[in-house]
Amino acid sequence: MANENIDKLYQILDAFERAGKDKKEIKKARNLLDDGNLGKALEIIRKLNNSINSSDKDEKKERENKETKRGRPKKTEKQPVKRKRKKKKVIEPEEVEQDEIEDDSEDLENFEDFGEEETYEDEPYGYEDEYEQENYEEESDYDNDNVEDDKVDEDDNYDEMEDDEGSEYEDYKSEFGIDDEEKPKYKEEVKKQESIYPEKLRNESLEKAYIGLLLNNPKLIAKYYILFAECYFDDQSLLNIYKSILFTEGGNYTPEIAKKGFNFSVDNNETYKQKQDIKDEILAIDYNPEKVYTELRKLFIIRKHYLEEPREEIQEQIMGILDYELYSQMSVDEVKAAIVQVSVTQKFKQAVLSEDLTDFLEKGENNLTNGLALPFPILSSVFKGIRKGETMAFAMPSNSGKSRFTINLAAYTAFVHKKKVLVISNEMSEEKMKLCLITTVLNNPKMQELHGQQITKTEGELLEFKFRADKNAKVEVDKDGFIVQGEKETRRQFVDRLKKVSSEFNKTIAVTDWLNNQINNSIYFINITDHTNDELKKVIMNYYYKEKIEYVFYDTLKTDTANIGNGEEIKRTATILSNLAQNFNMFICSTLQLTESTTLPINLSVNDLAVSRTVKEVLDTLCLIKQIVREDWDKYQYSLEEVDTKFFELKKYTDPDERYYACVVDKNRAGAKPKLLFNLNLAYNRWNELGYLRLKNEE
């Protein structure tokens, strides 16, 4: 039944269009029908029909006047007769000729035939060629005057709409034959579609109470008005009535500031009936206008910020204000302040410390115990691993291997722990970092277990592309046993030949191919030189959101471009990194510069930093690392336990790439601060933690 009725309305609009009626209004009605908004579409159709009735009467009167002037007697008015209801014929587009106005007239007449039987005059409909907007506005029941003041002709169909008690849905019932069972279901569906707020932010009774109070006493609008920027009605019909109160019922009492931004209301028979119903309903209840007004404004403020906030977690927090224990006592300004507090507080981690303590203790699944292991057992133990939410720093003198140490830690995190890693460097280029990475992965025993190739290659050999030949391979080699590239041999030809005669080369390529396939735990790299702290922060956040990277290595932590030479500014940069680590649950490791001082490596302190020592205040862990010169090797010894009776001498190496480093833990929020001994093979970028370091004369 509903679909047939809608089809009839479309046919009537077609007839209006052929009759030359207002195309803009016809298009608006079509759009409303397309959207399922039958009520508003029907109002426009009635107005278009009313304009035709009015045109008919004017034309008839004009003809009578002309006949009188010509001396002809005035035509006697025929009594209206009832027509039998006729079944509506569906007019197909191809059956309608553009010049058949008579058919159009029949369609328009049938518009009155939808409901009860109507009376018609025998005089045919006439049409005007043009329809003036001024006439439309005078005759439209969208006028902003009170409904009581609207003057409607007795022959106008508007009287019939009032006979149906002003209800849009009663019109549907009489005109379209909609059953009573369909009506409430349809109304509920429309209500669900139109609401843009979650259930918690809906309060129809509060909105009705406010509107009812104003309708019963329009003078209240002088004090209890709501500005356009804060007006967020859920029920659009109530918003429409509020506009009517602003300009009509309470128009004489409404301040101009309250009207600013609002357009006029759409007043019709349904609006009039809704007003009466609300007035009667609210009149029966003793409401406090001040309380209702305050509660509604608070709700509107929450709705406003809920819609403006794109983040779902903060939307939930904004809605949660309704659940505050003292919400009923809060003023409108206090609710606004609470919304600001939610937005600010949401950036920080929040919890109730006394909750879930048993699970916390029993499961032990927390960052305090479950940090990722470092490749160095003692450091991993004293630091409790590398933990998200913390910042770590290793300080070394210039040209001591800071970048190589960074790559060693980054590669271990990426490939052993299978985590995505970001390396930011302002010292080494991408090419140098790649060469260092290949060297590290080739020679690290832990990583050899992963890629399966037992091989040792120095960084120099890789750089010079030197590979040894297999036994019995008949190739030319140099004095060190490396295959020689022919003078006229291209690099591609040399590579193809190496694949046939060098297992060492094939193992190396197998490792680099393995690295290429580590997509899910890649090492991302960015080289920054001239940069600001803000740019550094944006780089880290970009990779965090784009790749979900939670482990960052920064080589070397320096002041930004604008503060070069100002050592105190390094603390500002470190503070930014610390805030990022805490707020986004990231691990950020940086390298720092040590001065070239005469301080013994085992006696290093924060005073040996090349930058301000106040940077220590914002770090979670800080290690000071310095090479032990070859001449002093005999002065040191190490043990496997911090308190031990067995000590070991430092092994004497003739290879210049073999070095010893003292590592002094200067800060550790997790506890112990030992002094450790490291052995570094610079050519292989292989770092080994040997044990606890001490001077021999300490005995």
FIMARDO-578549 format. One record per residue (C-alpha): y, x negated, z negated. Coordinates in steps of 0.5 Angstrom, whole numbers, plus 500, padded with zeros to 3 digits. Example, Ala and Ser with C-alpha at 12.3 -4.5 7.8 and 13.67 -1.06 7.14 Angstrom:
BEGIN
491475484 498473486 
end
This chain:
BEGIN
500500500 505494498 504491505 505497509 512498505 514491506 512492514 517498514 522494511 522489516 522494522 528497519 532491519 530490526 533497527 539494523 540488528 539492534 545497532 549491531 550491523 552485519 547479521 548475515 546481510 540482515 538475514 539475507 535481506 529478510 529471506 529476500 523479503 519473505 520470498 517477495 524479491 523486494 529489489 534485491 532486499 532493498 539493495 542490501 538495506 541501502 548498503 547497510 544504511 550507507 555503512 551507517 552514514 559512513 560510520 557517522 562521518 568517520 565518528 564526527 571527523 574523529 571528534 573534531 580532530 580530538 577537539 582541535 588537539 585539545 585547543 577547542 575551535 572546530 565546530 562550525 558545520 551547520 547547513 542541512 535543513 529540511 525536515 517535515 515528513 513524519 508519519 512512521 510509527 510502527 514499533 511493536 517488539 515489546 516497546 523496544 528496550 535492548 539498550 534504547 539506541 536512540 529509538 534505533 537511530 530514529 528508525 534508521 533516520 526514517 529509512 530516508 523518509 520513504 520517498 521525497 523529503 531528505 536533508 539531514 544534519 542535526 548531528 545524531 547517528 553513531 554506531 560502531 560496535 563491530 562491522 568489518 567485512 573488508 569495509 563492507 566490500 569496499 563500500 558495496 555497490 556489488 563491486 565487480 568494477 564498472 559502474 563508472 569507476 565506483 566512487 560514491 560520497 556526495 552525501 551518500 544516498 546512492 546519488 539519490 538512486 541515480 537521480 531516479 534513472 537507475 530503475 528499481 521500480 522507480 525506486 519503489 514508486 518514489 519510496 513506497 508510493 506504488 502506482 504506475 498501474 501496479 508496476 507492470 503487473 508486478 513485473 509480469 508476476 515475477 517473470 512468470 514465477 522465475 521462468 522454469 521453462 515451458 513457453 516453447 523454450 523461452 526466447 527473450 529476444 534472442 537472449 537480448 540480441 546476444 547480450 546486446 551484441 557483446 555489450 556493443 562490441 565486447 571483443 566478440 566474447 573472445 569467440 562467441 562465449 558460452 561455457 558454464 556447463 551449457 549456459 542456461 539463460 531464462 532471464 536471470 538479469 541477462 545472465 547477470 549481465 553476461 557475467 559482467 561482460 565476462 569479467 568487466 566489459 570484455 574481461 581483457 578479451 575473455 579466455 580463461 576457460 570461458 570464465 571458469 565456473 562463473 561468479 562475479 556479477 551484481 552491478 547496480 544502478 538498475 543493471 547499468 540502466 538495463 545495459 544501456 537500454 539493451 545496447 540502444 535496442 540492439 544497436 538499431 537492428 542489424 544482427 548477425 553475431 554468428 547466427 545469434 550465437 549459434 541459435 542461442 547455443 542450440 536453445 541452451 543445449 535443448 534447455 539443458 537436456 529438457 531439465 535433465 530428463 525426468 520422463 515427460 514423454 522424452 521432454 516433449 520429444 526434446 522440445 520437438 527438435 525445435 519443430 524439425 523442418 531443417 532445425 535452422 540448418 542444424 549445427 550445435 553438434 547436430 542438435 546434441 546428436 538429435 537429443 541422443 537420437 530422441 532418447 534412443 529412439 523413444 525406447 522403440 515403438 514409432 508410427 506413421 504407417 499411412 495414418 489412420 488406416 481406415 479406422 484400423 480396418 473398420 474398427 478391427 481393434 488391434 492385437 492381430 485380431 483381439 488377443 485373449 482366447 486360449 482354453 483351446 479353440 483350434 490353437 486360439 484360432 490359428 494363433 489369433 489368441 495370446 497377443 501382447 507384444 509376442 512370445 510363445 513357447 511350448 516344448 515338452 520332454 522332461 516330466 511330461 507336465 510342462 509346469 501343469 500346462 503353464 498353470 492351466 494357461 496362467 489360471 485361464 488368463 487370470 480368472 477367465 480373462 481377469 488379467 494380472 499374471 506373473 508365473 516365474 518358475 525354476 522347476 516347481 516350488 511355491 507349494 507345488 504350484 499352489 496345490 496345482 493351482 487349486 486342483 486346476 481351478 476346482 476341476 476346470 469346467 470354465 472356472 467352475 462357472 465362475 466360482 459356482 462349485 461343481 466338484 472334482 478332486 484329484 491333486 492327490 486327494 487334496 495333498 492328503 486332505 481326503 474328503 468324502 462324508 455327506 450321506 447319513 453322516 455318522 463318521 468313520 471312513 476308510 475303504 475309499 469313503 474318505 473321512 478318517 482323522 482321529 488319532 488324538 484329533 488335531 488338524 484344527 479339530 478335524 477341519 471343524 468337524 469336516 465343516 459339519 459333515 462334508 459338503 465336498 470339503 465346504 465346496 473346496 474351501 468355498 473355491 479357495 476363498 473365492 481365489 483369495 478374493 481375486 485381488 485384481 487378477 492375481 497370479 504372482 509367483 516367483 521361484 528363481 534357480 541360480 539367476 542371470 539374464 539381467 536378473 530375469 529381466 529385472 524381475 519381469 520389469 519390477 512386476 511390470 512397473 509395480 503391478 502393471 503385469 502384462 502377461 508372463 509365464 516362464 517355466 522353464 526357459 533355460 540358459 542363465 547360470 553363467 552359461 549352463 551347458 551352452 545350448 546356443 545361449 538359450 537364444 540370447 535369453 529368448 531374445 531378451 524376452 522377445 525385446 521385453 514383449 515388444 518394447 513394453 507390449 507384454 505377452 511372454 509364454 515359456 516352456 522349453 525342453 524336448 529331448 528323449 528321442 524316438 521321434 514319433 510325436 506327430 513327426 516332431 520338429 525343431 531338431 528335437 529341441 534339447 537346446 539350440 534350434 536357433 531359439 525358434 528364430 526369435 519366437 512368434 509361436 512354437 508348439 512341440 508337445 509329446 505324449 503318445 504312448 498307450 501302445 500306439 493309440 491304435 495308430 492314430 485318429 483325429 477329426 474335428 476339421 483339418 480337412 474332413 471325411 469323418 475321423 474318430 478313434 482314440 478312446 481307450 482309458 484304463 486310468 493311468 492319469 488319462 493321457 494323449 498328447 500330440 501337439 505340432 505347431 512348428 512356428 506360427 507368424 499368424 499363419 497355419 501350422 496344424 497337428 493337434 490331439 490333446 487329452 490330459 487328465 493328470 490328476 485333475 490337470 484338465 487339458 482338452 483339445 480334441 481335434 486334428 491328429 493324423 496317422 491312420 496309414 496316411 489314408 
end
